[in-house]
Amino acid sequence: MDWMIIKRVLVSGAKNFARGGAVSAATVLIMTVTLAIIASLIFLSALLTFTLDTIKNKVDVSVYFVTTASEADILAVKDQVEKLPQVASATYTSAADALAAFRVRHATDQLTLQALTELGGNPLDASLEIRAKDPSEYESIVKFLEASPALSTGGASIVDRINYAQNKEVIDRLALAITATRQIGFAIVILFAIASILIAFATIRLAIYTAKDEIAVMRLVGASNAYIQGPFIVTGVITGVIAAVFVLILLWPATWYAGEKTASWFGGFNLAGYFSDHFAFIFLILMGSGIVLGAVASVFAIRRYLKV
């Protein structure tokens, strides 16, 4: 296809869009709603990811050591744990640090502080706070801690207790929530993608219906399918691009208005900040979605009249 034919196809597609009038406007409106739904799914996915990451950062497993354990032995355990591929971090808290933190937390509770003073020593154990890269990995980490012979010194285990049993239900629920959220999110994206194509297909087919006589004449004079399809595909692409631009323009005031509210409701997630930081990504997704949906819907809509 030479440049002259390409130019005719582009010009014809633009004219079809301009001549469409109310039908073109309705198609743009439907496509705008469709792309707005896709944009909403992008923000919803980002919000869920932020929320789940926040929760994951608050879930951990603590390993408490016997009071006779030396700091060197505990740090050796820490080194072994940090080498595990499923471990994100391991933080050591000495018995003295634990006691200081306890005093700070109960600074206004005189009865507790008085009871602590009467004990005449430090009743708190040194500990390791372990965070896994994924909540589903905590069980394997705990099994390593319980089974590894390197955790013993002088024939006796230096591990007093592990709080995994108390947190297991929370960790399991979190792992299930993360898996379910990803699966449901993927299903929603597929569902709306199919709905978007069907809606765009119906509206673009209406626009093509008004030009069925013109298509019939072009078929009679021997025009190729590609030449007939070209202008309508261009019309669909123009529809998608205009709709994407409208959505991007509308997102600026919408995210700015909702930004502070989401930041206060969801622990720091700001829609306006996310939109600004990921504008290029959102632009490509919406523009690409608009172009693909418009082109694909146009191809399927005109197939009936081409009898292919």
WODACOR-V955528 format. One line per field, one symbol per residue. ss: DSSP state (2 for helix, 1 for strand, 0 for the rest). phi: phi as a letter, one per 40 degrees, with the letter a starting at -180 (. if undefined). psi: psi as a letter, one per 40 degrees, with the letter a starting at -180 (. if undefined). A space follows every 50 residues. Layout:
# WODACOR-V955528
ss=???
phi=???
psi=???
This chain:
# WODACOR-V955528
ss=00222222222222222222022222222222222222222222222222 22222222001111100000222222222222000011111110222222 22222000022222222220000000111111002222222222222022 21100110111102222222222222222222222222222222222222 22222222200222222222000022222222222222222222222222 22222222222222200000222222202222222222222222222222 22222200
phi=.ccccccccccccccdccccfccccccccccccccccccccccccccccc cccccdccbabbbbbccccccccccccdccccccccccabbcbccccccc cccccbdcbccccccccccgabccccabbbbccadcccccccccccbccc cbbggbccccabccdccdcccccccccccccccccccccccccccccccc dcccccccdcbccccccccccgccdccccddccccccddccccccccccc cdccccccdccccccbghcbcccccccbdcccdccccccccccccccccc ccdcccfb
psi=hiddddddddddddddddddbddddddddddddddddddddddddddddd ddddddeehihhhhiidehiddddddddddddehdehdihhhhidddddd dddddfdegddddddddddeaheiiiihhhhidhdeeddddddddddhee eihfeihehdihfdddeddddddddddddddddddddddddddddddddd dddddddddefdddddddddeeiidddddddddddddddddddddddddd dddddddedddddddffehhdddddddfdddddddddddddddddddddd deddeef.
